[in-house]
Amino acid sequence: MEREVKTFVIPNELCKRAGITATWLTVDQLSVRAFEKRNIKLPDAPSNFLSDTPSSIFHLRQEVILFHPILRKLVNESCGVFIAVQNLIVNKNPADYKVELFKMSRQYRSIIRACLENLQDDLSEAKGQEKEQLQNYITIFYSVECIWHLCEILFVDIIPGNLVLSQLLEWIRFHFPKHERNAATMLASESVNLETHQDYWNTVFGSLLQGRVKIVRALLRPHSSADHPTFKLVDQVLRAMPICSGVNGTSINEFNIQWRHWTMDVQSKIDAKLFSSEKHLDLIMRLVVGEEKAWIEIQDHCEAWYEFLAGWMFYTEPTAKSFELGQYAKRSITKMRVANNLKHLDRVILAAMEFDIFQVIKEIQHMTENGWFVAHLSDLLFHSSRLTSLEKEVPNFSAEKLRESFILEYGITLMGHKSLWPVGLSYLDHCTHDGNQVIALLLPRIPLDNEAKTLKIIREAKKRDLNDVVQCICKAQGMLSLKRGRIGNALCWALKSQDGPFTSYLADKFLQDYIKNGKLGSTDLLDNLGSCMLVSDRLIFLGKYFEFHKLYQTQKYKEAANLLISLLASKIIPKYFWYVLLIDAIPLLESEELLFSSNDTFTIMHCAEQKEDLPELKDKLNILKLSAARNLARALTYEAQNE
């Protein structure tokens, strides 16, 4: 449970001699390599460590236990509750917060319990290192659930009159169920001599410490001496014991009077040695009146100081308030003599009982479950106003920033997983200050394993108006497609990003390939450009030229001729493509059907004069001029006849 500083040794002689440097490779992966440190005062010269031997690069990655298959279920399910909490704050009235937040807290705990059960199931079949790993996970999440339950009682639940004992006993019973199970087994056996069971008295005293008075009475009845007057007297005393539940309508003053009378009555019976004939029964009676020596004797029956605390409070301070819990906790630690041997779990529980929320958060940060606990608990404490109440006590403290820092760190951790990154986005979306900026940095670092994943990342970026991220990813995918010779696919990526310069570059590739091979590729894509061609002038030209080709091939020569003239009259023709358009005009000029008017022909002739210096047009220029002259004559004649 303690955080340990780990040292990684780089097994490389060059790194040892020259030194190292590191660069973030992905969200959670560090790339380490040899590097000679130099400053501006050193002469610009080849490195002393230069050699022909290939250099090694090492990748370091933090172990994230949440990425274990069982724990991934915990991550996914708790995300749903987290989002429900955020929606609750938006949609609910402030008066309903407490009750609803308590329900949300119990949902979190039920998810943890389900996770622990799954880990226990897998543990029974595991072997070797895997078994040790699962056992470690169980220890971690048992502690998480135990602390969460206590924090839920003290910081989230509404405790009537601040009488904390009944909830404290409920917490102890939940986390120390051994005595209840043993009692149930014994009572179910219907044996008349239960005291012969090896765990009989341990179960009796364990149940007594947990305030289960009815179970203690039930366990004493099957005793072989149950008809003895001492046993009957004990049963009578325990039956008459007043219980402070906080909900039975009895005021605290009335209960205290009943309690004192009952305690005095029991003490008088002890002093009269009515129980001395049965040492176990005598110990029970001395415990219920809070005798110091009796509680020293019973310490061995307690697995932890807080189990001792709950029992001791039940019989000595039944009306204790929640704010008094800290002083009683310290007293129990002193009585149990464990002050110098407190474990991490003990320290967190003590801090919670002292209502030191800062210390609780500080301690749970050191737990090795990768920030799941501190992120969700701090969020719950923030929305229940426990953190915000500290702003008045602590200068320069912002509860919102503290909460966001934990959620941000947890979200970043999830972004490093190949399938949990969408869950990480859900958390970062609820970081109002830095969430969107962090998403913009992390989304491009997610490995693009396949096209479906890439498209999903782009959709998430578009949802958040991260256009720069969309362009970055699409351009990277477009360049990758281009290197593989898939120009059409590259153009698709460019269109998704609405990247004008890159789209123009790819359109040029299409046109140059046409000049080289005489064919336009990716005809399906070009045929369905639609409004997408408006991304760049070069793409508009490519789309229109493809349309011209299609009209020509389907023998719609008149429409093709009109489109060609509009292209020649436009100012979007690439310099290298002028001669192609002029050559394309020749067969249309020579067509038997008159396709160009005199004005159209003058346009072609004017363009030919302007571009007559093009070397590619040199062999075709005379043919073009002759064809234009013939068409002009036909056009003028036709137009004169139809005036």
GIHURA-V678807 format. One record per pair of residues at least 6 apart in sequence whose C-alpha atoms are under 8 Angstrom apart, sorted by the first residue. I is the first residue (numbers start at 1). J is the second residue. D is the distance in Angstrom with one decimal. If there is no record, write none. Layout:
i=I j=J d=D
i=I j=J d=D
This chain:
i=1 j=140 d=7.1
i=1 j=344 d=6.7
i=1 j=366 d=7.4
i=1 j=367 d=5.7
i=1 j=368 d=6.5
i=2 j=344 d=7.0
i=2 j=366 d=6.5
i=2 j=367 d=6.9
i=2 j=368 d=8.0
i=3 j=366 d=5.7
i=3 j=367 d=7.1
i=3 j=368 d=7.3
i=10 j=16 d=7.9
i=10 j=58 d=7.8
i=12 j=56 d=7.6
i=14 j=34 d=6.3
i=14 j=49 d=7.7
i=15 j=33 d=6.8
i=15 j=34 d=4.5
i=15 j=35 d=7.1
i=18 j=34 d=6.3
i=18 j=35 d=5.9
i=18 j=36 d=5.1
i=18 j=37 d=7.9
i=18 j=49 d=6.9
i=19 j=34 d=5.7
i=19 j=35 d=5.3
i=19 j=36 d=5.8
i=19 j=37 d=7.3
i=20 j=32 d=6.7
i=20 j=33 d=5.5
i=20 j=34 d=4.4
i=20 j=35 d=4.7
i=20 j=36 d=7.2
i=21 j=32 d=5.8
i=21 j=33 d=5.8
i=21 j=34 d=6.4
i=21 j=35 d=5.6
i=22 j=30 d=6.4
i=22 j=31 d=5.4
i=22 j=32 d=4.4
i=22 j=33 d=6.5
i=23 j=30 d=5.8
i=23 j=31 d=5.2
i=23 j=32 d=6.7
i=24 j=30 d=4.6
i=24 j=31 d=6.1
i=25 j=31 d=5.8
i=25 j=445 d=7.9
i=26 j=416 d=7.3
i=26 j=445 d=5.3
i=26 j=446 d=6.7
i=26 j=447 d=7.6
i=27 j=412 d=7.4
i=27 j=413 d=7.9
i=27 j=415 d=6.7
i=27 j=416 d=5.0
i=27 j=442 d=6.5
i=27 j=445 d=6.2
i=27 j=446 d=7.1
i=28 j=61 d=6.1
i=28 j=62 d=6.9
i=28 j=413 d=7.2
i=28 j=416 d=5.4
i=29 j=59 d=6.5
i=29 j=60 d=5.7
i=29 j=61 d=4.8
i=29 j=62 d=7.5
i=30 j=59 d=5.5
i=30 j=60 d=5.0
i=30 j=61 d=6.4
i=31 j=57 d=6.7
i=31 j=58 d=5.7
i=31 j=59 d=4.6
i=31 j=60 d=6.4
i=32 j=57 d=5.8
i=32 j=58 d=5.0
i=32 j=59 d=6.1
i=32 j=60 d=7.5
i=33 j=55 d=7.9
i=33 j=56 d=6.5
i=33 j=57 d=4.9
i=33 j=58 d=6.3
i=34 j=55 d=7.6
i=34 j=56 d=7.7
i=34 j=57 d=7.8
i=36 j=47 d=7.4
i=36 j=49 d=7.9
i=64 j=369 d=7.7
i=64 j=370 d=6.3
i=65 j=71 d=7.4
i=65 j=369 d=6.4
i=65 j=370 d=7.0
i=66 j=72 d=5.9
i=66 j=75 d=7.2
i=66 j=369 d=6.8
i=66 j=370 d=7.0
i=67 j=417 d=7.3
i=70 j=115 d=7.0
i=70 j=118 d=6.9
i=70 j=119 d=7.0
i=71 j=115 d=6.8
i=73 j=115 d=7.7
i=74 j=111 d=6.4
i=74 j=112 d=6.9
i=74 j=115 d=6.3
i=76 j=423 d=7.0
i=77 j=111 d=7.1
i=78 j=108 d=6.4
i=78 j=111 d=7.0
i=79 j=423 d=6.9
i=79 j=426 d=7.7
i=79 j=427 d=7.9
i=81 j=104 d=6.7
i=81 j=107 d=7.2
i=81 j=108 d=7.1
i=82 j=376 d=7.2
i=83 j=426 d=7.8
i=85 j=101 d=7.2
i=85 j=104 d=7.0
i=85 j=380 d=7.9
i=88 j=97 d=7.7
i=88 j=100 d=7.9
i=89 j=97 d=7.3
i=89 j=383 d=7.5
i=97 j=384 d=7.3
i=98 j=156 d=6.9
i=98 j=157 d=7.2
i=98 j=158 d=7.4
i=98 j=384 d=6.6
i=99 j=157 d=7.7
i=99 j=158 d=7.9
i=101 j=156 d=7.2
i=101 j=380 d=7.3
i=101 j=384 d=7.2
i=102 j=152 d=7.3
i=102 j=156 d=5.9
i=102 j=157 d=5.9
i=105 j=152 d=6.8
i=105 j=156 d=8.0
i=105 j=380 d=7.6
i=109 j=145 d=6.3
i=109 j=148 d=7.3
i=109 j=149 d=7.3
i=112 j=141 d=7.0
i=112 j=145 d=6.4
i=113 j=145 d=7.4
i=116 j=138 d=6.1
i=116 j=141 d=6.9
i=116 j=142 d=7.3
i=119 j=134 d=6.5
i=119 j=137 d=7.7
i=119 j=138 d=6.6
i=120 j=138 d=7.5
i=122 j=134 d=7.8
i=123 j=131 d=5.8
i=123 j=134 d=6.1
i=123 j=135 d=7.1
i=140 j=367 d=7.5
i=140 j=368 d=7.3
i=140 j=369 d=7.1
i=141 j=369 d=7.9
i=143 j=345 d=6.5
i=144 j=373 d=6.9
i=146 j=175 d=7.0
i=147 j=345 d=7.7
i=147 j=348 d=7.2
i=147 j=349 d=6.5
i=148 j=377 d=7.5
i=149 j=171 d=6.9
i=150 j=168 d=7.8
i=150 j=171 d=6.8
i=150 j=349 d=7.6
i=150 j=352 d=7.5
i=151 j=352 d=6.6
i=153 j=159 d=7.9
i=153 j=167 d=6.6
i=153 j=168 d=7.7
i=154 j=322 d=7.3
i=154 j=352 d=7.6
i=154 j=353 d=7.7
i=154 j=355 d=8.0
i=155 j=381 d=7.2
i=155 j=384 d=7.9
i=155 j=386 d=6.8
i=156 j=381 d=7.3
i=156 j=384 d=6.5
i=160 j=246 d=6.7
i=160 j=247 d=8.0
i=161 j=246 d=7.4
i=161 j=321 d=7.8
i=162 j=321 d=5.1
i=162 j=322 d=5.5
i=162 j=323 d=8.0
i=163 j=246 d=6.8
i=163 j=319 d=6.0
i=163 j=320 d=6.0
i=163 j=321 d=4.9
i=163 j=322 d=6.3
i=164 j=320 d=6.8
i=164 j=321 d=5.9
i=164 j=322 d=5.2
i=165 j=310 d=7.3
i=165 j=313 d=7.4
i=165 j=314 d=6.9
i=165 j=318 d=6.5
i=165 j=319 d=7.3
i=165 j=320 d=6.9
i=165 j=321 d=8.0
i=166 j=245 d=6.4
i=168 j=310 d=6.6
i=169 j=210 d=6.2
i=169 j=211 d=7.1
i=169 j=310 d=6.0
i=169 j=311 d=7.9
i=172 j=210 d=7.0
i=172 j=306 d=7.9
i=172 j=307 d=6.2
i=172 j=310 d=7.3
i=173 j=180 d=8.0
i=173 j=210 d=6.4
i=179 j=202 d=8.0
i=179 j=203 d=5.2
i=179 j=204 d=7.9
i=179 j=206 d=5.8
i=179 j=207 d=6.0
i=180 j=203 d=7.8
i=180 j=207 d=6.9
i=182 j=199 d=7.8
i=182 j=203 d=6.6
i=183 j=203 d=6.4
i=183 j=204 d=8.0
i=183 j=215 d=7.4
i=183 j=219 d=7.2
i=186 j=194 d=7.1
i=187 j=218 d=7.8
i=187 j=219 d=7.0
i=190 j=222 d=7.9
i=191 j=222 d=6.9
i=192 j=222 d=4.8
i=192 j=223 d=6.3
i=192 j=224 d=6.4
i=193 j=222 d=6.1
i=193 j=223 d=5.3
i=193 j=224 d=5.2
i=194 j=200 d=6.6
i=194 j=219 d=7.8
i=194 j=222 d=6.1
i=194 j=223 d=5.7
i=194 j=224 d=7.6
i=195 j=201 d=7.2
i=195 j=223 d=5.9
i=195 j=224 d=7.5
i=201 j=280 d=8.0
i=202 j=301 d=7.0
i=204 j=216 d=5.6
i=204 j=219 d=6.8
i=205 j=216 d=7.9
i=205 j=284 d=7.6
i=205 j=301 d=7.3
i=206 j=301 d=6.6
i=206 j=302 d=7.7
i=207 j=213 d=7.2
i=207 j=215 d=6.8
i=207 j=216 d=6.3
i=208 j=216 d=6.3
i=208 j=284 d=8.0
i=208 j=311 d=7.5
i=209 j=307 d=7.5
i=209 j=308 d=7.1
i=209 j=310 d=7.3
i=209 j=311 d=4.3
i=209 j=312 d=7.4
i=210 j=307 d=7.6
i=210 j=310 d=6.9
i=210 j=311 d=5.6
i=211 j=311 d=6.5
i=211 j=314 d=6.6
i=213 j=238 d=6.8
i=214 j=239 d=7.9
i=217 j=235 d=6.0
i=217 j=238 d=7.4
i=220 j=226 d=6.6
i=220 j=231 d=7.5
i=225 j=231 d=7.2
i=226 j=232 d=6.9
i=230 j=274 d=6.9
i=230 j=275 d=6.0
i=230 j=277 d=7.8
i=230 j=278 d=7.6
i=230 j=281 d=8.0
i=231 j=281 d=7.6
i=234 j=281 d=7.2
i=234 j=285 d=7.6
i=237 j=266 d=7.2
i=240 j=262 d=7.8
i=241 j=259 d=7.8
i=241 j=262 d=6.8
i=242 j=255 d=7.4
i=242 j=258 d=6.8
i=242 j=259 d=6.2
i=242 j=262 d=7.7
i=244 j=255 d=6.9
i=244 j=318 d=6.5
i=244 j=319 d=7.0
i=252 j=319 d=7.2
i=263 j=289 d=5.8
i=266 j=285 d=7.2
i=266 j=289 d=7.2
i=267 j=286 d=7.8
i=267 j=289 d=6.8
i=269 j=275 d=7.7
i=270 j=276 d=7.9
i=270 j=282 d=7.4
i=270 j=285 d=7.2
i=270 j=286 d=7.3
i=275 j=281 d=6.3
i=275 j=282 d=4.9
i=275 j=285 d=7.9
i=276 j=282 d=5.6
i=283 j=294 d=6.3
i=286 j=294 d=6.0
i=287 j=294 d=5.6
i=287 j=295 d=6.2
i=287 j=315 d=7.4
i=288 j=315 d=5.2
i=288 j=316 d=7.8
i=289 j=315 d=6.4
i=289 j=316 d=7.0
i=290 j=312 d=7.2
i=290 j=315 d=6.0
i=290 j=316 d=5.5
i=295 j=312 d=7.8
i=296 j=335 d=7.7
i=299 j=308 d=7.1
i=299 j=336 d=6.9
i=302 j=308 d=5.8
i=305 j=332 d=6.2
i=305 j=333 d=5.9
i=305 j=336 d=6.3
i=305 j=338 d=7.9
i=306 j=329 d=7.1
i=306 j=332 d=7.4
i=308 j=332 d=6.9
i=309 j=328 d=7.2
i=309 j=329 d=6.4
i=309 j=332 d=5.6
i=313 j=320 d=7.6
i=322 j=353 d=8.0
i=323 j=353 d=7.9
i=323 j=354 d=7.4
i=323 j=355 d=7.4
i=325 j=353 d=5.6
i=325 j=354 d=6.7
i=326 j=350 d=7.0
i=326 j=351 d=8.0
i=326 j=353 d=4.9
i=326 j=354 d=4.1
i=326 j=355 d=7.5
i=327 j=354 d=7.5
i=329 j=350 d=6.8
i=329 j=353 d=7.2
i=330 j=350 d=7.8
i=333 j=339 d=5.8
i=344 j=363 d=7.6
i=347 j=363 d=7.6
i=348 j=359 d=7.5
i=348 j=360 d=5.5
i=348 j=363 d=6.0
i=348 j=364 d=7.2
i=349 j=360 d=7.9
i=351 j=357 d=7.1
i=351 j=359 d=6.0
i=351 j=360 d=5.6
i=352 j=360 d=6.1
i=357 j=387 d=7.8
i=361 j=374 d=6.6
i=361 j=378 d=7.5
i=364 j=373 d=7.3
i=364 j=374 d=6.2
i=365 j=371 d=6.8
i=365 j=374 d=6.1
i=370 j=410 d=7.3
i=370 j=413 d=7.6
i=371 j=406 d=7.2
i=371 j=409 d=7.4
i=371 j=410 d=5.5
i=372 j=410 d=6.4
i=374 j=406 d=6.7
i=375 j=403 d=7.1
i=375 j=406 d=4.9
i=375 j=407 d=5.0
i=375 j=410 d=6.6
i=376 j=407 d=7.6
i=378 j=387 d=7.8
i=378 j=403 d=5.7
i=378 j=406 d=7.7
i=379 j=403 d=5.8
i=379 j=407 d=7.9
i=381 j=387 d=5.9
i=382 j=388 d=6.3
i=382 j=399 d=6.8
i=382 j=400 d=7.3
i=382 j=403 d=6.9
i=387 j=399 d=5.4
i=388 j=398 d=7.5
i=388 j=399 d=5.3
i=388 j=400 d=7.7
i=390 j=397 d=7.8
i=390 j=399 d=7.7
i=391 j=397 d=5.6
i=391 j=398 d=6.4
i=391 j=399 d=6.9
i=404 j=431 d=5.5
i=404 j=432 d=7.9
i=407 j=427 d=6.3
i=407 j=428 d=7.1
i=407 j=431 d=7.2
i=408 j=427 d=7.1
i=408 j=428 d=5.8
i=408 j=431 d=6.6
i=408 j=435 d=6.9
i=410 j=424 d=7.5
i=410 j=427 d=7.8
i=411 j=423 d=7.7
i=411 j=424 d=4.2
i=411 j=425 d=6.6
i=411 j=426 d=7.8
i=411 j=427 d=5.4
i=411 j=428 d=5.7
i=412 j=424 d=6.4
i=412 j=428 d=7.8
i=412 j=442 d=8.0
i=413 j=424 d=7.4
i=414 j=420 d=5.7
i=414 j=421 d=5.4
i=414 j=423 d=6.9
i=414 j=424 d=4.8
i=415 j=421 d=4.0
i=415 j=422 d=7.4
i=415 j=423 d=7.8
i=415 j=424 d=5.2
i=415 j=425 d=7.3
i=415 j=442 d=7.4
i=415 j=446 d=7.7
i=416 j=446 d=7.4
i=418 j=446 d=7.7
i=418 j=447 d=7.6
i=425 j=439 d=7.2
i=428 j=435 d=4.7
i=428 j=436 d=7.1
i=428 j=438 d=7.7
i=428 j=439 d=7.0
i=429 j=435 d=5.7
i=429 j=436 d=6.7
i=436 j=464 d=7.6
i=440 j=461 d=7.8
i=440 j=466 d=6.6
i=440 j=469 d=6.3
i=443 j=457 d=6.9
i=443 j=461 d=7.6
i=443 j=469 d=7.3
i=444 j=469 d=6.5
i=444 j=472 d=7.3
i=444 j=473 d=6.2
i=448 j=454 d=5.6
i=454 j=473 d=7.9
i=458 j=469 d=7.9
i=458 j=470 d=5.6
i=458 j=473 d=7.5
i=461 j=467 d=7.1
i=461 j=469 d=6.5
i=461 j=470 d=6.2
i=462 j=470 d=6.9
i=467 j=497 d=7.6
i=470 j=496 d=8.0
i=470 j=497 d=5.7
i=471 j=494 d=7.9
i=471 j=496 d=8.0
i=471 j=497 d=4.5
i=471 j=498 d=7.2
i=471 j=499 d=6.4
i=472 j=497 d=8.0
i=474 j=493 d=5.0
i=474 j=494 d=6.1
i=474 j=496 d=6.8
i=474 j=497 d=5.6
i=475 j=493 d=6.8
i=475 j=494 d=6.3
i=475 j=497 d=7.4
i=475 j=499 d=7.9
i=475 j=502 d=7.5
i=477 j=490 d=7.1
i=477 j=493 d=6.6
i=478 j=489 d=7.0
i=478 j=490 d=4.0
i=478 j=491 d=6.8
i=478 j=492 d=7.7
i=478 j=493 d=5.3
i=478 j=494 d=6.3
i=479 j=490 d=6.6
i=480 j=490 d=7.7
i=481 j=487 d=6.6
i=481 j=489 d=6.2
i=481 j=490 d=5.1
i=482 j=489 d=7.9
i=482 j=490 d=5.7
i=487 j=506 d=7.1
i=487 j=509 d=7.7
i=487 j=510 d=7.5
i=488 j=521 d=7.3
i=488 j=522 d=5.4
i=488 j=525 d=7.1
i=490 j=506 d=7.5
i=491 j=503 d=6.5
i=491 j=506 d=6.2
i=491 j=507 d=7.8
i=492 j=525 d=8.0
i=494 j=500 d=8.0
i=494 j=502 d=6.4
i=494 j=503 d=5.5
i=495 j=503 d=6.9
i=495 j=532 d=6.7
i=495 j=535 d=7.4
i=498 j=535 d=6.1
i=499 j=535 d=7.2
i=500 j=535 d=5.4
i=500 j=536 d=5.1
i=501 j=536 d=7.4
i=503 j=535 d=7.3
i=503 j=536 d=6.7
i=503 j=538 d=7.9
i=503 j=539 d=6.8
i=504 j=536 d=6.0
i=504 j=537 d=7.3
i=504 j=538 d=5.1
i=504 j=539 d=6.0
i=507 j=538 d=6.1
i=507 j=539 d=5.5
i=507 j=542 d=6.4
i=508 j=538 d=7.2
i=510 j=520 d=6.7
i=510 j=521 d=7.1
i=510 j=542 d=7.9
i=511 j=520 d=7.6
i=511 j=542 d=7.1
i=511 j=577 d=7.8
i=513 j=519 d=7.3
i=513 j=520 d=7.3
i=514 j=520 d=5.4
i=515 j=580 d=7.8
i=520 j=546 d=7.7
i=526 j=543 d=6.2
i=526 j=546 d=7.0
i=527 j=543 d=7.7
i=527 j=546 d=7.7
i=527 j=547 d=7.7
i=529 j=543 d=7.2
i=533 j=539 d=5.3
i=533 j=540 d=5.0
i=533 j=543 d=6.7
i=534 j=540 d=6.1
i=537 j=572 d=6.1
i=538 j=572 d=6.7
i=538 j=573 d=7.7
i=538 j=574 d=7.7
i=541 j=567 d=7.7
i=541 j=572 d=6.5
i=541 j=573 d=6.7
i=544 j=563 d=7.7
i=544 j=567 d=7.8
i=548 j=560 d=5.2
i=548 j=563 d=6.3
i=548 j=564 d=6.8
i=549 j=560 d=7.6
i=551 j=557 d=6.7
i=551 j=559 d=6.8
i=551 j=560 d=5.4
i=552 j=560 d=5.7
i=557 j=588 d=7.3
i=557 j=595 d=7.3
i=558 j=595 d=5.5
i=561 j=585 d=7.8
i=561 j=588 d=6.9
i=561 j=595 d=6.3
i=561 j=596 d=6.8
i=562 j=596 d=7.7
i=564 j=581 d=7.4
i=564 j=585 d=7.6
i=565 j=600 d=6.5
i=565 j=603 d=7.5
i=565 j=604 d=7.6
i=567 j=573 d=7.3
i=568 j=581 d=7.6
i=568 j=603 d=7.7
i=568 j=604 d=7.5
i=568 j=607 d=7.5
i=569 j=603 d=7.5
i=578 j=611 d=7.6
i=579 j=611 d=7.7
i=579 j=614 d=7.3
i=579 j=616 d=6.6
i=579 j=617 d=5.7
i=582 j=604 d=7.4
i=582 j=607 d=8.0
i=582 j=608 d=7.1
i=582 j=624 d=7.6
i=583 j=617 d=7.9
i=583 j=620 d=7.2
i=583 j=624 d=7.2
i=585 j=604 d=7.9
i=585 j=624 d=7.9
i=586 j=623 d=7.7
i=586 j=624 d=5.8
i=586 j=627 d=6.4
i=586 j=628 d=7.8
i=588 j=595 d=6.8
i=589 j=595 d=7.1
i=589 j=596 d=7.1
i=589 j=627 d=5.8
i=589 j=628 d=6.3
i=589 j=631 d=5.8
i=590 j=627 d=6.1
i=590 j=631 d=7.2
i=594 j=631 d=7.5
i=594 j=634 d=7.5
i=594 j=635 d=7.1
i=596 j=631 d=7.4
i=596 j=635 d=7.2
i=597 j=632 d=7.6
i=597 j=635 d=5.6
i=597 j=636 d=7.9
i=598 j=631 d=7.9
i=598 j=632 d=5.5
i=598 j=635 d=5.3
i=598 j=636 d=6.1
i=601 j=628 d=6.1
i=601 j=631 d=7.1
i=601 j=632 d=6.0
i=602 j=632 d=7.8
i=604 j=628 d=7.4
i=605 j=625 d=6.8
i=605 j=628 d=6.6
i=608 j=621 d=7.4
i=608 j=624 d=7.8
i=608 j=625 d=7.7
i=611 j=617 d=8.0
i=612 j=618 d=7.1
i=612 j=621 d=6.9
